[in-house]
């Protein structure tokens, strides 16, 4: 309990009431913080399955009204043109969402059997909320256990009407239907632990949920909220009821504010908003689409009838919303009206608007009014959020869409006296010095009223535009099946091909894709420095072609990785300098090593090239410097979430392997490296020879005892060192057997004797150090076995042979290691491993190689591991490089038909392809179908098999 909480708990009720009353002004200020809309997901009629397609419908002024589809009900059985006919409806029209019977249960971990018993309201809510979170740059798994709130507006339970008798009830019926379960299932599926509720406030439902969500955020009951509404037309009964009440339009269109308005057309829809306190959204660099500035809700009280709106109550709720947001009426430019197109409702609403927003308004700046119901019908429980999303899009595009179907203004509205105008055509709505604010109104036939104020997003300080060339960026995509991944890659290819794509921040897009999506098994990763490169790699993937900088994989579990460490050359490279400057984790690890060794490693080895000493550093600095680099890389990769299942090292790399396994501290490891380096520093000049495929020449090389195998070069050649005469003898011997080697001079010869002296010095120093049992299996490069109890004497002995090193790799593979991270220096282990007998199918990723810049190489290695199934701690990767979240393509659901009332012969789940078709697909598609097949009953299986015959 905090100190403040304790003080409050000790106050008597009357004193607490007095204290609270005296703080009302401060409380009002705290409760007026704007709420940011950071994500939107939707399904509306007319093919509107995204904000972009919804805007296109609005911008084009299209009407999405259509005849009632036969898939809903037999309209001829229910239609009668005569209003008042019992059990009949006098309309044939509505506005419908396509494919409500389709769903992707595997995406949400739901069995096909349960999916077929779920109300489509629940299923659509899952999909739309998931997309809203993704568009906000939030991975749903990051919200598990969080206080995220769920507020869902609903008013119809059509799904339950479809059950004809009690025999259709099973164990999934209760959880598959019911208003409360829709919100509960959404919270359950995402693991959310904030306030969760379904709200039935009739046609005001979704505006009321937004109001409640904002209150919950402002009182800090939750830190993030999903709010919106949904309405589907699955049964004819509600339409029959509406016709009995004369609510629906005989003409089959919404003619809001028109003299010929005769009611509304029922529409379907689902819209969900992701809401966050503005201060938090700014701090988290979220994509702020618009702001909820104020909101209020009330009831009409007594009016001329329960279903008739009360103009005074409507004006009251609008004023309350203005007060809650600290907004003056004349600051509001536009109101998205409820506008059902009824003879009573339209004049009452317009009079209330004039009463509230008219005083103090210049005649030259009238209040603009419109209603999206003229486009998509009355979406009932989703009507309010449909209006909010329309306003947000209009703010973003700086255009107010046209209000349709207004031919002759309703004569019952005092048009000449009210300072209002209906947007009968598209109107510019430009951002300028005046803040753009709009109101959204809703009132339900139960008397519930709501009003929400939406303000344009604040202008955030823009980051510096990217100037080519930019640092290579890693983009990781994933999906639950191969077809879904192909579709997702196509979406991203289109995204990066859109007009203005070159001006988008590639770094921000990659950051959002990597941190704001739930990772699945089928994966694609690419590394690119420009939008053009990204586009080219995605197009190559679509064509099924390999491409540089592109990796794919479909592992169902993360691979077991071994970290392998090279022996270390005496020549320093600039590789590690990039990492020292760019990666704080790497830099801190190197600095700790430098402090432990008390030698100027950073000054000599890690400074920028322009500041590097003119005289090349000797082995006394280079060899422990490589150990410090390996230390930095291990810390960096572990920080990124990549852990070794085993370690293996040769030469100087043995010290790194011991430290990575937990046998020694890195500080002790660098001291041992320094002890070994001292005799090398004092050694006389000599020579080295690089020998091809040394693992196949063991018998021949065994005869040259005066040379020492010190490591592998980047091509996997064995590097043998010794005196000049010893290396010359080796060269002659090899030539006699037709083997060529590459000769090079060495300022200090690491002869077998120098090796022995170095190892003796290491063993002597190691006696003062504690050797722990390995926490990660440490494999010996000499024996090919795990070192269970290493001690000081373990450091004695020869370096071993290339054949032994190769055998150790094979043994690691036999023990279940599926991939290798070559920590370097160089990529000698990689070259050796790819020549091995079991190289096929193994993953090799390299940290430090050739001419590739070290930072770019880490991204490429990480891309390869991610594509293979490795877990990546993306947040750590971006910890020190802040990025803005941007709106990106969303996941691709692989839907099939799931409907409970299908006859058995046609199967109540999505029918899988015939076996021949399955086998023709790739293996991953086959695996994706097995879960569906397992859910089929024997009768269903027989029906499918008979259908194939």
Secondary structure, DSSP 8 states (H G I E B T S, - for coil): --HHHHHHHHS-HHHHHHHHHHTHHHHHHHTT--EEEEEEEEEETTTB-SHHHHHHHHHHT----EE--TTT--HHHHB-SSTT-TT-BS--EEB--TTTTEE-GGGGT--HHHHTTS-HHHHHHHHHHHHHHHHTT--GGGGTTS--EEEEE----HHHHT--SGGG--TTHHHHS-HHHHHHHHHHHHT--S-EEEE--GGGHHHHHHHHHHHHHHTTS-SSEEEEEEE----SHHHHHHHHTT-B-SSSS--TTBTT---B-BB-EEEEEEEEEHHHHHHTT----EEEEEEEEEE--S-SSTTS--HHHHHHHHHHHHHHHT--GGGEEEEE------TTHHHHHHHHHHHHHSTT--TTS-EEEE-THHHH-B-GGGHHHHHHHHHHHHHHHTEE----S-SSB-TTS-TTTSSEEE--S-EE----SS--EEEEEEE-TTSEEEEEEEEE-----------SS---EEEEEEESSHHHHHHHHHHHHHHTTSTTGGGS-HHHHHHHHHHSS---SEEEEEEESSHHHHHHHHHHHHHT---TTEEEE--SS---EEEEE----SS--SHHHHHHHH-HHHHHHHHHHHHHHTS-HIIIIIS-GGGS-SS---HHHHHHHHHHHHHHHHHHHHHTT---SEEEE-TTHHHHHHHHHTSS-HHHHHHHHHHHHHHHHT---EEEEEETTGGG-HHHHTT-TTSEEEEE-TTS-EEEEE-HHHHHHHHHHHHHTT--EEEEEESS---HHHHHHHHHHHHHHHTTS-----SSEEE-TTTSSB-SS--GGGG-S----HHHHHHHHHHHHHTT--EEEEEESSSHHHHHHHTSTT-TT-EEEESS-TTS-HHHHHHHHHHHHHHHT----HHHHTTTS--------------EE--TTS-GGG-SS-----HHHHHHS-HHHHHHHHHHHHT--HHHHHHHHHHH-
